[in-house]
Each structure stands twice: as structure tokens, then as C-alpha cells.
Amino acid sequence: MSGRWKTATVLGWCAAVAVLAAAGDGQTPATMPSTRPGFVVVPAEVFKDPNGEKAGLLMGIFDGQDFQNRVVNKMVPLLNMAAKDGDAADPDSTLTSDYGIKWMGQIVPPVSGDYTLEIQSSGGVVMYAGDETVIDALNEKGPQDRHGVTHLEAGKATMIEIDFLQVSGPAKCELLWKTPDGAGK
């Protein structure tokens, strides 16, 4: 691995994957498409853990917004998180404000080409795919849709990381895409 994928960080997350139990995910797969034509929630079947061994993404929830004090570490099937004002972002967490969430794993797309990625979020967010920063809005606040384009190869795993910061209020972070063939899945 090169670039932004620091060996120590990835090894730390990979070690966490090794000790996670196959427990419930705390997230419900979405069935609703984006309000934008052609965009759908990125389906669970394209995600693998950072090691490429298990289905899903590794999610860490951090107390505070510096991604230092991890309080939850678990596998989730996809990136589709929502919480009402006053509710925790995940059943395994008690945090309702001033937290960060990091999702890491691999994405294995069904077709080759340029993918338009959309993150609908209530707070700041940044997304990396391989060594590329696809979306860079970590210091932005409030509900917004953020977009970026990256080239992905069919059947080839690409490391991804999404970092999300929430100050207070209702929380949302959802990853959608528009595939090169427009099929969505």
C-alpha cells in the first residue's frame, strides 16, 4: 500500500476486523433510491472489509472529532446511517453529539468506468478511494449532498475510507452512486 494508506493505520483496523464477531449490523439496508435520477445506495454486495475477507465495511465511532478515542468498532453491511435528534448514531453507542465515524473497507464494482459518488450527510465528510480524495468537505457543517467522480475497474478491489463528523442534531451519512452504465447496481 502507498500514499495515504499508512501501514500502521490499516494494520490497526485489520487487527480490529480479526476480533469482531459476526453480530448484528445496527444499520438497515436502504431500499429507496436517491432523489437524483440514476443514483442508488451503494449495494452491500460490493463492500468487503479492509482485508478483503468479510462482506461489509468496518465502522468505528469516535468520541470527539479527532478520530482518537474509538468507542465502537464493528462490521456493517453498507454506509447508510441515520439518527433522530437526541438518538445515538448506532445502537452500540451512547454518543448523540460531538462524534466522528470512520468507515473503511474495499469496494469491488460490477463494471469498469467512471462512478459518480454522492454522500448525503448532516455534517462534514471526506471520502478516499485508493490514493485519491473523491469528496473533501470535512470542515463543512449542515445537511448537504457532496459529489465526486472516480474511475473503478470491474471486479478489482479499491480501498475506501469515509470520515464523518457530527456536532449535534439529527445525523445522516449515506453513500450513493451512479454507475457508468446507469444501472445503479
PyMOL commands that set and color helices and strands:
alter all, ss='L'
color gray80, all
select helices_A, chain A and resi 7-19+44-46
alter helices_A, ss='H'
color red, helices_A
select strands_A, chain A and resi 40-41+47-48+57-63+69-76+80-83+99-107+113-121+124-129+132-137+144-152+158-166+171-178
alter strands_A, ss='S'
color yellow, strands_A
deselect
rebuild
show_as cartoon
